[in-house]
Amino acid sequence: MKADASETRRREAGGRFVALGAGLFFALWGIRWGLPARTNASRAFPGASTSSPEFIQDLTKSWKHLYKNIWLSHKDMARQEPVTYVKGVAVIPPGWTYPPPELLDSYRSFLLQSEDPDEKKSFIILSQMRPWKLDFEPLYVVYGGAFIYPLGAFLVAASLVKAAHLVHGLSYYLAHPGEMARLYLCGRMFMAVFQLLTIWMLYDIGCLLSGWKTGLLASILFILTPAVAVHSHILKPHPCAAFWCLAALRYGLAALRGGSRRDYWLCGLAVGMASGTEFSMACFAVVPVLAWLMGGGGRDADGRRREFFWMCEAVFGAALLCLAANPYLLLAYRDFAWELTIYVGHGTAGFASSLAAVARGWVSGLGDALSLVMAGAVAAALIKGGKERRFVVLSSAAVFLSLWIAFTKLWGFADSPFVLRYYYALIGPMCVLAADWLANDLPSAAGLALMGIILLESGAHSLVYYKNMALDSGPSSTRLSAATWMKSHVPRGASVGLLNYPEPAHTPPFPYSRYRLVIFNKPSALSLHEAPRYVVLDEEGRASMRPWLTGRYMEIKAFAPWSILGFKADDASFYANTGIYVYRKSPASPRKS
């Protein structure tokens, strides 16, 4: 018996090592994609005196003015913040050497922003705090304090070991954009840490359910899921919340089995951290409740009463921890109420259509084969699974139902092209159920065949994302290739249309001063203007503009992302090595649109 136990522990340790090793490899692959760099700014703004103290001061002043107005809009509970996008049409003649006022924000974005437009939000929130005045109020509370404050502490720790340089004030980073890139890189390392913690927790849950094979298989399925490949490389709270949600499930399983106060408390702590990271994850408070309802086998009435109070302690403690991590929900409740008015969408989609939209997003983010295996695993767990399997299914189902109702009727995100990010925390539990079913319920041959199909489909799709992230940080990226091509093929002085002001996410860094820029936010805005000779669009812009382009413009050059076996980078929230497309006006197209 001792030898068997020793062998089991050895296999569990070996499986965990393999899972974490694979997780570390994929977490680091392409982690440098889209970082800000002075070289890109120099390509886009050639010849500008951009290193002079006067120019940096101008950029700093405009930034301070912008965020002063944003703070005022919060204070006044305005429906909309000050906007930096173009309203209507802006025409910027060529030949300038000093960026015109309309392009100051664009130039600053190439120095300070990564190619994901949302990643800067964490640094904006942190930059508005004044720790030396004990002022930790965030500009936005939608990124929970259980995410923002640990991120800040991680960056401080990184600065202590010289991995980053922390300075209060924008001017330093405008003069040294490489230091800003290091901060982004440290932030993504923070995400990599949580990716490894998530894999550790997945492995533990798999071992609790049925052994180390399930834990290892669940980890591999999770790592090779396309949605995980995308979001694990972006500085946003979803992967962090997912770890805490899995921790809640892991200790909920332990409470279900043993009914100890420690397990209930740890489950409550994890729920509190999950909801403190991403407020919608408060629905995971159902986990300790279900652990109590479904547990209790062989326990007397007094034991059940004790467990009831421990469950209540867990739920109450989770609420207190969420508030402790987000004290400004109470200290600045007006700001929080204002932010709710901004994000609440009051969706009007019917439940059937919204469920179909979520299903499409789920299948797109996971793959057909893995989605079908997950559905089979859920059915098997409900029909003949044990108490632990049913607990995972019912917990996940209750969370899914809560999120579905909230995002359909309250938040209005039902038809969002990136809807899966809001259900990201459920990917892990579904991977565990799928792994358990493949490893233990199906015949070995069928399990191996299904696993092979999943690896071919989801694995190949994930490979597309990882490869494009790796390519994005190199000289052959789509944006740099497009910028080089335009400089040599689009005549100087030609009119070039852009769908909004240039920024790293959407616009290649071609020399803007060479061309007459026609910047518009929608095609109808061009009705009183001559349509530009050329239009340059990214993947997202091309999708929205395709009906208007038909018959007016012809595509003359495409810089498509890397793909394989028909799998493409089709997640709307993925910007690494995005496609760039150049259109030229058709000879028969009207002068005005």
VMD Tcl script that draws the C-alpha trace (Angstrom):
set ca {
  {0.00 0.00 0.00}
  {2.79 2.40 0.87}
  {4.52 1.60 -2.40}
  {1.28 2.26 -4.33}
  {0.79 5.59 -2.55}
  {4.38 6.55 -3.25}
  {3.99 5.68 -6.92}
  {0.77 7.73 -7.15}
  {2.48 10.76 -5.59}
  {5.39 10.36 -8.00}
  {3.07 10.26 -11.00}
  {1.10 13.23 -9.72}
  {4.31 15.23 -9.28}
  {5.50 14.24 -12.75}
  {2.17 15.16 -14.36}
  {2.13 18.52 -12.57}
  {5.67 19.23 -13.79}
  {4.67 18.50 -17.40}
  {1.52 20.63 -17.14}
  {3.34 23.61 -15.64}
  {6.22 23.26 -18.10}
  {3.83 23.35 -21.05}
  {1.96 26.24 -19.46}
  {5.16 28.23 -18.99}
  {6.26 27.63 -22.59}
  {2.98 28.87 -24.07}
  {2.62 31.70 -21.57}
  {5.96 33.14 -22.72}
  {5.54 32.46 -26.44}
  {4.79 35.78 -28.12}
  {4.58 37.68 -24.82}
  {6.41 40.69 -26.33}
  {3.86 41.32 -29.07}
  {2.72 44.86 -29.78}
  {4.85 46.70 -27.21}
  {5.31 50.48 -27.68}
  {8.54 51.56 -29.36}
  {10.14 54.80 -30.47}
  {10.96 53.24 -33.84}
  {7.27 52.95 -34.74}
  {6.66 56.55 -33.71}
  {9.63 57.66 -35.83}
  {8.28 55.79 -38.85}
  {4.86 57.40 -38.49}
  {6.17 60.90 -37.67}
  {9.48 61.26 -39.54}
  {11.50 64.41 -39.07}
  {9.48 65.70 -36.11}
  {11.41 67.23 -33.20}
  {9.90 64.65 -30.94}
  {12.73 64.32 -28.45}
  {12.81 67.99 -27.50}
  {11.68 68.98 -23.99}
  {9.14 71.40 -25.51}
  {7.46 68.67 -27.53}
  {7.34 66.29 -24.57}
  {5.83 69.11 -22.52}
  {3.13 69.62 -25.16}
  {2.27 65.91 -25.11}
  {2.17 65.91 -21.30}
  {-0.07 68.99 -21.16}
  {-2.58 67.56 -23.62}
  {-2.66 64.29 -21.66}
  {-3.25 66.08 -18.34}
  {-5.97 68.20 -19.93}
  {-7.70 65.09 -21.26}
  {-7.76 63.30 -17.90}
  {-8.73 66.41 -16.01}
  {-11.83 66.53 -18.20}
  {-12.42 62.81 -17.67}
  {-12.32 63.30 -13.89}
  {-14.78 66.17 -14.25}
  {-17.11 64.02 -16.34}
  {-17.06 61.43 -13.52}
  {-17.73 64.10 -10.92}
  {-20.66 65.47 -12.92}
  {-21.86 61.93 -13.72}
  {-21.93 62.80 -17.42}
  {-23.30 60.17 -19.76}
  {-20.13 60.21 -21.88}
  {-16.45 60.92 -21.26}
  {-14.51 63.35 -23.44}
  {-13.79 61.60 -26.73}
  {-10.52 61.42 -28.63}
  {-11.93 59.96 -31.83}
  {-12.86 62.04 -34.83}
  {-16.39 63.35 -35.17}
  {-17.34 63.60 -38.81}
  {-14.30 64.18 -41.04}
  {-10.86 65.66 -40.34}
  {-8.55 66.53 -43.22}
  {-4.84 66.99 -42.49}
  {-2.69 68.34 -45.35}
  {0.77 66.83 -45.96}
  {4.17 68.40 -45.48}
  {4.19 69.16 -41.76}
  {7.25 68.50 -39.57}
  {5.63 69.15 -36.20}
  {2.57 66.97 -35.54}
  {-0.62 69.05 -35.86}
  {-2.90 69.27 -32.79}
  {-5.23 66.59 -34.17}
  {-2.37 64.06 -34.17}
  {-0.82 64.77 -30.77}
  {-2.86 62.01 -29.13}
  {-1.89 59.67 -31.99}
  {1.81 60.36 -31.54}
  {1.57 59.84 -27.80}
  {-0.23 56.54 -28.36}
  {2.68 55.20 -30.43}
  {5.04 56.02 -27.55}
  {2.92 54.76 -24.66}
  {0.33 52.24 -25.84}
  {0.54 48.62 -26.82}
  {-1.35 47.36 -29.85}
  {-4.24 46.16 -27.68}
  {-6.40 49.24 -27.05}
  {-7.60 47.99 -23.64}
  {-4.22 47.19 -22.08}
  {-3.44 50.82 -21.30}
  {-6.44 51.01 -18.96}
  {-4.60 49.32 -16.08}
  {-1.75 51.84 -16.29}
  {-4.17 54.75 -16.57}
  {-5.91 53.59 -13.38}
  {-2.62 53.20 -11.52}
  {-1.28 56.54 -12.80}
  {-4.19 58.44 -11.29}
  {-3.45 57.17 -7.76}
  {-1.29 59.09 -5.27}
  {0.13 56.49 -2.85}
  {2.27 59.05 -0.99}
  {-0.99 60.84 -0.11}
  {-2.69 57.53 0.73}
  {-4.95 58.19 -2.23}
  {-5.66 54.87 -3.93}
  {-8.91 55.82 -5.64}
  {-9.02 54.32 -9.14}
  {-10.22 56.33 -12.09}
  {-12.35 53.34 -13.07}
  {-13.68 50.70 -10.70}
  {-14.74 48.18 -13.33}
  {-11.22 46.72 -13.10}
  {-11.55 45.41 -9.58}
  {-9.18 46.29 -6.78}
  {-8.25 42.63 -6.30}
  {-6.69 42.91 -9.76}
  {-5.39 46.50 -9.82}
  {-3.74 46.64 -6.38}
  {-1.83 43.34 -6.73}
  {-0.76 44.45 -10.21}
  {0.58 47.69 -8.72}
  {2.42 45.74 -6.03}
  {3.87 43.41 -8.69}
  {5.18 46.41 -10.66}
  {6.75 47.86 -7.51}
  {8.44 44.52 -6.86}
  {9.64 44.44 -10.48}
  {11.15 47.89 -10.05}
  {13.00 46.75 -6.93}
  {14.77 44.02 -8.93}
  {15.43 46.47 -11.81}
  {13.03 44.74 -14.19}
  {11.13 48.01 -14.59}
  {11.57 51.67 -13.77}
  {8.69 53.33 -11.93}
  {8.40 57.11 -12.10}
  {5.37 59.21 -11.30}
  {4.72 61.45 -14.25}
  {4.24 60.97 -17.95}
  {7.21 62.95 -19.24}
  {9.78 60.29 -18.36}
  {8.00 57.58 -20.34}
  {7.44 59.90 -23.30}
  {11.18 60.43 -23.42}
  {11.90 56.73 -22.73}
  {9.14 54.65 -24.39}
  {11.29 51.54 -23.93}
  {10.66 51.83 -20.20}
  {6.93 51.91 -20.89}
  {7.33 48.75 -22.95}
  {9.03 47.10 -19.96}
  {6.04 47.98 -17.79}
  {3.70 46.32 -20.28}
  {5.98 43.30 -20.35}
  {5.96 43.11 -16.54}
  {2.16 43.34 -16.63}
  {2.01 40.41 -19.01}
  {4.39 38.48 -16.76}
  {1.85 39.13 -14.00}
  {-0.73 37.48 -16.27}
  {1.68 34.58 -16.92}
  {1.93 33.98 -13.17}
  {-1.85 33.66 -12.97}
  {-1.85 31.41 -16.02}
  {0.48 29.01 -14.21}
  {-1.57 29.23 -11.01}
  {-4.68 28.41 -13.04}
  {-2.99 25.35 -14.53}
  {-1.90 24.28 -11.03}
  {-5.49 24.59 -9.80}
  {-6.88 22.75 -12.83}
  {-4.48 19.91 -12.15}
  {-5.55 19.78 -8.49}
  {-9.25 19.64 -9.40}
  {-8.57 16.88 -11.92}
  {-6.73 14.88 -9.26}
  {-9.62 15.38 -6.82}
  {-12.13 14.15 -9.38}
  {-10.38 11.07 -10.72}
  {-6.59 11.24 -10.66}
  {-3.50 12.73 -12.23}
  {-4.37 11.73 -15.80}
  {-7.49 13.88 -15.62}
  {-5.49 16.75 -14.16}
  {-2.85 16.57 -16.89}
  {-5.39 16.25 -19.70}
  {-7.45 19.17 -18.33}
  {-4.34 21.35 -18.24}
  {-3.44 20.49 -21.84}
  {-6.98 21.16 -23.07}
  {-6.96 24.53 -21.30}
  {-3.55 25.58 -22.63}
  {-4.50 24.74 -26.22}
  {-7.88 26.47 -26.15}
  {-7.90 29.38 -28.65}
  {-9.68 31.76 -26.24}
  {-7.05 31.05 -23.58}
  {-4.23 31.66 -26.07}
  {-5.68 35.12 -26.76}
  {-6.61 36.34 -23.27}
  {-3.64 34.94 -21.37}
  {-1.41 37.39 -23.30}
  {-3.45 40.54 -22.62}
  {-3.27 42.63 -19.45}
  {-6.91 42.34 -18.39}
  {-8.59 40.92 -15.27}
  {-10.39 37.91 -16.80}
  {-7.54 35.35 -16.41}
  {-6.89 36.49 -12.83}
  {-10.56 36.13 -11.92}
  {-10.59 32.69 -13.58}
  {-7.87 31.45 -11.22}
  {-9.80 32.55 -8.14}
  {-12.98 30.97 -9.52}
  {-11.19 27.65 -9.99}
  {-9.80 27.95 -6.46}
  {-13.35 28.43 -5.20}
  {-14.41 25.29 -7.08}
  {-11.43 23.31 -5.79}
  {-12.10 24.13 -2.13}
  {-15.84 23.76 -2.71}
  {-15.12 20.19 -3.82}
  {-13.06 19.64 -0.67}
  {-15.90 21.05 1.47}
  {-18.36 18.80 -0.34}
  {-16.28 15.77 0.58}
  {-15.05 16.56 4.06}
  {-17.17 19.44 5.31}
  {-14.34 21.19 7.16}
  {-14.47 24.81 8.24}
  {-11.07 25.43 6.64}
  {-12.31 24.36 3.21}
  {-15.42 26.54 3.46}
  {-13.32 29.52 4.52}
  {-10.82 29.00 1.70}
  {-13.71 28.66 -0.76}
  {-15.17 31.94 0.53}
  {-11.78 33.66 0.30}
  {-11.45 32.59 -3.34}
  {-15.00 33.78 -4.14}
  {-14.22 37.14 -2.51}
  {-11.03 37.55 -4.54}
  {-12.79 36.49 -7.76}
  {-15.63 38.98 -7.29}
  {-13.16 41.63 -6.11}
  {-11.27 41.14 -9.39}
  {-14.29 41.03 -11.70}
  {-17.59 41.98 -10.09}
  {-19.68 39.67 -12.25}
  {-17.88 36.71 -10.66}
  {-19.86 37.30 -7.45}
  {-22.18 34.63 -8.87}
  {-19.54 32.06 -7.82}
  {-20.93 32.52 -4.29}
  {-23.21 29.65 -5.33}
  {-20.23 27.26 -4.94}
  {-20.12 27.08 -1.08}
  {-23.93 27.00 -1.01}
  {-24.03 23.99 -3.34}
  {-21.20 22.34 -1.39}
  {-23.41 22.45 1.69}
  {-26.61 21.42 -0.11}
  {-25.01 18.48 -1.89}
  {-22.69 17.39 0.93}
  {-23.43 15.98 4.32}
  {-23.44 12.29 3.52}
  {-23.06 10.36 6.78}
  {-23.06 13.50 8.96}
  {-25.46 13.99 11.85}
  {-27.81 16.94 12.32}
  {-25.35 18.84 14.51}
  {-22.64 18.45 11.88}
  {-24.97 19.74 9.20}
  {-25.85 22.79 11.31}
  {-22.18 23.54 11.87}
  {-21.56 23.26 8.14}
  {-24.47 25.63 7.47}
  {-22.89 28.30 9.63}
  {-19.51 27.71 7.97}
  {-21.16 28.11 4.57}
  {-22.77 31.36 5.72}
  {-19.39 32.54 7.03}
  {-17.87 31.76 3.64}
  {-20.50 33.77 1.70}
  {-20.45 36.68 4.16}
  {-16.65 36.66 4.25}
  {-16.53 36.70 0.43}
  {-18.73 39.82 0.37}
  {-16.54 41.53 2.97}
  {-13.35 40.65 1.10}
  {-14.76 41.97 -2.17}
  {-15.59 45.28 -0.46}
  {-12.21 45.39 1.29}
  {-10.49 45.01 -2.09}
  {-12.74 47.72 -3.54}
  {-13.25 50.22 -0.71}
  {-14.18 53.01 -3.11}
  {-17.43 51.24 -3.88}
  {-18.44 52.76 -0.54}
  {-16.03 55.69 -0.20}
  {-16.81 57.02 -3.69}
  {-20.19 55.42 -4.34}
  {-21.29 58.23 -6.69}
  {-18.42 57.43 -9.06}
  {-19.34 53.77 -8.98}
  {-23.00 54.60 -9.68}
  {-21.91 56.80 -12.59}
  {-19.78 54.03 -14.04}
  {-22.71 51.64 -13.87}
  {-24.76 54.06 -15.97}
  {-21.99 54.00 -18.59}
  {-21.64 50.22 -18.83}
  {-25.20 49.08 -18.27}
  {-26.67 48.54 -21.70}
  {-30.19 47.32 -20.89}
  {-30.04 44.71 -23.60}
  {-33.15 44.00 -25.62}
  {-32.07 40.69 -27.17}
  {-34.41 37.77 -26.63}
  {-33.15 34.89 -24.54}
  {-33.17 32.47 -27.48}
  {-31.17 34.78 -29.76}
  {-28.76 35.70 -26.97}
  {-28.20 32.04 -26.14}
  {-27.43 31.39 -29.79}
  {-24.94 34.30 -29.78}
  {-23.21 32.95 -26.68}
  {-23.10 29.46 -28.21}
  {-21.48 30.85 -31.36}
  {-18.90 32.72 -29.29}
  {-18.24 29.62 -27.18}
  {-17.72 27.32 -30.15}
  {-15.58 29.93 -31.92}
  {-13.35 30.37 -28.86}
  {-12.99 26.66 -28.05}
  {-13.47 24.71 -31.27}
  {-16.23 22.42 -32.55}
  {-14.72 19.16 -31.30}
  {-13.87 20.41 -27.81}
  {-17.30 22.03 -27.47}
  {-19.00 18.74 -28.39}
  {-16.81 16.78 -25.97}
  {-17.66 19.27 -23.22}
  {-21.38 18.84 -23.96}
  {-20.98 15.05 -23.82}
  {-19.08 15.30 -20.54}
  {-21.81 17.44 -18.98}
  {-24.50 14.97 -20.07}
  {-22.49 12.01 -18.76}
  {-21.91 13.73 -15.40}
  {-25.61 14.45 -14.97}
  {-26.77 10.99 -16.02}
  {-24.30 8.69 -14.29}
  {-21.64 10.86 -12.71}
  {-20.85 10.88 -9.02}
  {-21.57 13.67 -6.55}
  {-18.34 15.52 -7.33}
  {-18.99 15.61 -11.08}
  {-22.56 16.81 -10.58}
  {-21.27 19.49 -8.22}
  {-18.93 20.84 -10.92}
  {-21.73 20.76 -13.51}
  {-24.36 22.39 -11.31}
  {-21.96 25.06 -10.06}
  {-20.95 25.92 -13.61}
  {-24.56 25.85 -14.81}
  {-25.69 28.22 -12.03}
  {-22.84 30.61 -12.82}
  {-23.54 30.44 -16.56}
  {-27.23 31.15 -16.03}
  {-26.46 34.14 -13.81}
  {-23.99 35.60 -16.31}
  {-26.28 34.91 -19.25}
  {-29.20 36.74 -17.67}
  {-27.00 39.64 -16.57}
  {-25.25 40.09 -19.90}
  {-28.46 39.64 -21.89}
  {-30.86 41.89 -19.99}
  {-28.71 44.15 -17.82}
  {-25.39 44.71 -19.58}
  {-26.51 44.22 -23.15}
  {-23.43 42.24 -24.26}
  {-25.31 39.29 -25.72}
  {-24.29 39.93 -29.32}
  {-20.77 41.14 -28.60}
  {-18.18 39.52 -30.90}
  {-15.96 38.90 -27.87}
  {-18.71 37.55 -25.62}
  {-16.65 34.54 -24.46}
  {-14.34 36.76 -22.40}
  {-17.22 37.31 -19.96}
  {-17.59 33.53 -19.52}
  {-13.82 32.95 -19.41}
  {-13.93 31.59 -15.84}
  {-16.07 28.65 -17.00}
  {-13.55 27.37 -19.54}
  {-11.44 25.70 -16.82}
  {-14.28 23.71 -15.19}
  {-15.47 22.58 -18.62}
  {-11.95 21.42 -19.49}
  {-11.86 19.37 -16.28}
  {-15.17 17.67 -17.09}
  {-14.06 17.00 -20.66}
  {-10.75 15.54 -19.47}
  {-12.46 13.34 -16.90}
  {-14.86 11.99 -19.52}
  {-12.12 11.35 -22.08}
  {-9.79 9.68 -19.58}
  {-12.24 7.55 -17.62}
  {-15.63 7.04 -19.30}
  {-14.87 6.45 -22.95}
  {-13.07 3.44 -24.41}
  {-9.36 4.15 -24.75}
  {-9.47 4.14 -28.56}
  {-12.40 6.59 -28.67}
  {-10.79 8.84 -26.09}
  {-7.51 8.93 -27.99}
  {-9.28 9.61 -31.29}
  {-11.29 12.49 -29.84}
  {-8.20 13.91 -28.19}
  {-6.39 13.78 -31.51}
  {-9.22 15.64 -33.25}
  {-9.24 18.30 -30.51}
  {-5.48 18.75 -30.75}
  {-5.72 19.07 -34.52}
  {-8.57 21.59 -34.42}
  {-8.20 23.64 -31.23}
  {-4.44 23.15 -31.16}
  {-4.00 24.35 -34.74}
  {-6.28 27.33 -34.10}
  {-4.32 28.25 -30.97}
  {-1.08 27.87 -32.91}
  {-2.34 30.61 -35.25}
  {-2.68 33.02 -32.31}
  {0.66 32.13 -30.72}
  {2.48 32.36 -34.07}
  {0.94 35.73 -34.93}
  {1.96 37.10 -31.54}
  {5.51 35.95 -32.21}
  {5.48 37.48 -35.71}
  {4.03 40.76 -34.47}
  {7.16 41.61 -32.49}
  {9.44 41.01 -35.50}
  {10.36 42.94 -38.66}
  {7.94 40.98 -40.86}
  {4.79 41.95 -38.98}
  {1.78 42.97 -41.06}
  {1.87 46.56 -39.78}
  {5.55 47.13 -40.58}
  {5.24 45.38 -43.95}
  {2.26 47.58 -44.84}
  {4.10 50.75 -43.75}
  {7.12 49.86 -45.90}
  {4.97 49.02 -48.92}
  {2.95 52.24 -48.70}
  {6.05 54.39 -48.57}
  {7.23 52.98 -51.89}
  {3.91 52.40 -53.71}
  {1.52 55.20 -52.63}
  {2.54 58.52 -54.22}
  {3.56 61.40 -51.97}
  {0.68 63.83 -51.47}
  {-2.04 61.29 -52.26}
  {-5.18 61.36 -50.12}
  {-5.31 58.42 -47.71}
  {-8.46 57.60 -45.76}
  {-8.28 56.27 -42.22}
  {-11.14 55.06 -40.10}
  {-10.33 57.31 -37.11}
  {-7.13 58.91 -35.86}
  {-4.01 56.71 -36.15}
  {-3.21 54.46 -33.20}
  {-1.08 51.32 -32.78}
  {-4.03 48.92 -32.71}
  {-5.51 49.87 -36.06}
  {-3.02 51.82 -38.19}
  {0.35 50.85 -39.68}
  {3.14 53.35 -38.95}
  {3.56 54.70 -42.48}
  {4.87 58.31 -42.71}
  {1.71 60.32 -42.12}
  {3.24 63.65 -43.17}
  {3.69 62.37 -46.76}
  {-0.05 62.16 -47.40}
  {-3.25 64.14 -47.24}
  {-5.00 62.29 -44.42}
  {-8.77 62.06 -44.61}
  {-9.91 60.77 -41.23}
  {-13.54 59.80 -40.69}
  {-15.51 57.73 -38.20}
  {-18.13 56.33 -40.61}
  {-18.65 56.37 -44.38}
  {-21.72 58.62 -44.20}
  {-19.51 61.40 -42.81}
  {-17.84 61.62 -46.24}
  {-21.07 62.71 -47.97}
  {-19.90 66.34 -48.24}
  {-16.26 65.54 -48.97}
  {-14.33 64.08 -51.82}
  {-13.65 60.43 -51.10}
  {-9.93 59.72 -50.55}
  {-7.93 58.06 -53.32}
  {-6.71 55.32 -50.95}
  {-8.19 53.78 -47.81}
  {-6.11 51.81 -45.28}
  {-7.96 49.48 -42.92}
  {-7.20 46.81 -40.36}
  {-9.12 43.54 -40.04}
  {-11.82 45.02 -37.82}
  {-12.24 48.14 -39.97}
  {-12.47 46.16 -43.19}
  {-15.27 44.02 -41.76}
  {-17.34 47.08 -40.88}
  {-16.55 48.97 -44.10}
  {-16.96 46.16 -46.64}
  {-20.52 47.10 -47.77}
  {-19.45 50.70 -48.41}
  {-16.25 49.71 -50.20}
  {-18.03 47.44 -52.68}
  {-18.29 49.19 -56.02}
  {-16.30 52.21 -54.84}
  {-12.86 50.78 -54.05}
  {-10.77 47.81 -55.06}
  {-8.28 46.05 -52.84}
  {-4.76 46.53 -54.18}
  {-2.67 45.04 -51.39}
  {-3.38 42.73 -48.46}
  {-1.08 41.97 -45.54}
  {-2.88 39.01 -44.01}
  {-2.04 37.38 -40.66}
  {-0.39 33.98 -40.57}
  {-2.80 31.06 -40.87}
  {-2.61 27.29 -41.24}
  {-4.99 24.53 -42.37}
  {-7.74 27.09 -42.90}
  {-7.61 28.35 -39.30}
  {-7.39 32.12 -38.96}
  {-7.04 34.64 -36.14}
  {-10.76 35.42 -36.06}
  {-11.20 36.64 -32.46}
  {-12.37 40.27 -32.63}
  {-10.42 41.12 -29.47}
  {-7.12 39.90 -30.93}
  {-4.89 42.59 -32.45}
  {-1.50 40.90 -32.78}
  {-0.27 40.90 -36.39}
  {-3.73 41.94 -37.52}
  {-4.52 42.08 -41.21}
  {-3.84 45.39 -42.97}
  {-5.58 46.13 -46.28}
  {-4.98 48.93 -48.79}
  {-7.79 50.00 -51.12}
  {-7.72 52.34 -54.12}
  {-10.70 54.18 -55.54}
  {-12.25 52.50 -58.55}
  {-12.18 54.57 -61.76}
  {-15.97 54.66 -62.00}
  {-16.63 55.49 -58.33}
  {-18.32 58.81 -57.47}
  {-16.20 61.73 -56.29}
  {-18.33 62.11 -53.18}
  {-19.89 59.41 -51.07}
}
mol new
graphics top color blue
foreach p $ca { graphics top sphere $p radius 0.5 }
foreach p [lrange $ca 0 end-1] q [lrange $ca 1 end] { graphics top cylinder $p $q radius 0.2 }
display resetview
